[in-house]
Amino acid sequence: MVENASIPFREMRVDGGPTRNNFLMQFQSDMLRTEVVRSNIEEVSALGSAFMAGLACGFWNDLEEIKALRKVDKSFTPNMASDEIEKLYSGWKVAVKRARLVE
């Protein structure tokens, strides 16, 4: 994503049911080598739509007012060794290749 967009990747913000799995979120952080930030609201996507509607009708004055409402439940920072990341990523690529052969 970073290569295609030419935009630095500072953190990944996550929400939804699977994000309650701390192991999965830590694994994401390790594999992406970036901070993963979990919202305190499990399904924040719908809230984003409500925020934009409230902004459009004047309920909120600007994006800064909405940003101030954001709360973080937990942040995960990378802590896996680079050689372990490479080993796991290589295994994942092999698994994807095998799955494509089944199609």
N, C-alpha and C positions, 0 to 999 in steps of 0.2 A: 504494500500500500504506500509506503514511504517513497519508494522508487517511482511509482506511477503518478503520485500526486505532487511530488517534490515539496512536501510539507513535513516538517519534523513531527515525530510521534512522541508526545510527552507523557501521555497516560491513556489508558483505556477505561472508560466509564461503563459499568455494567449494571443491568437490572434483569429481573425475571427469576423464575423458580430455580433454575440450575445455579444461579449465583449464590445461593445459600450454602452450597457445598464449598467449604473452605479449601479443601484439597484441590478441587478443580480450579478455583480462582488463583491459588498459589502456583499451580502448574501453568496456568495461562501466563502469569507474570514471569515465571522462569523462562518459558519457551519464547515469549515475545521480548524478553529482556527489558521490560518496562513496568511501570507501576499500574496496577489494576485497582480501580476505586469503585467500591460497591455503595450504591445509594441506600439510604435508610428506608426508602419506599421500594417494595419489591417490584411493582409494575409501574415504573415511572414514565413509560412511553405515553400513556393516555394523559398523564399530568402535563406533559409537554404540549399537547394539543390544547389543553385548557389554558395553559399559560399564554400561548400564542393568541387564542381567542380573547382572553382578558386584556392582552396588550392592544389588540386591534380595536376593542370597544372602549379603551381608556381606563379599564380597571387598574392596570399598572401603568406607570409613567414611562418606563423604559426597561431595557434588558437588565440593567444593573440592579434594579429593584427585584426582578425575578431571580437573578443570580444569588442575591443575598438570602433567598429562601432555601437554597440547596443545602442538604445535610448529607454527610458521609457516614455510613455505618462502619466500614472498615476498608483499609488500604492494604494491598499486598505488594511487596517489593521483591524483585528478583534476588534469589539467594542460592541458586543451583550453579554448580561449577560448569564452565563452558564445555569441557569435554563430555560431561554427562548430557548436556543439552544437545550437542551434536550427535551423540549416540542415539538418543531417543528420537530426534528429528529424522535421522537416517532410517530408523525402524519404521517410523510413520510413513515415510515416502515409499518404502517397500510394501507396506500394508495397502496403501492407496493403489499402487501399481497392480497388486494381486487382485484387489477388488474390481478394478477396471477389466481385468481378464475374464471375470465371471459374467459380465454383461452380455 
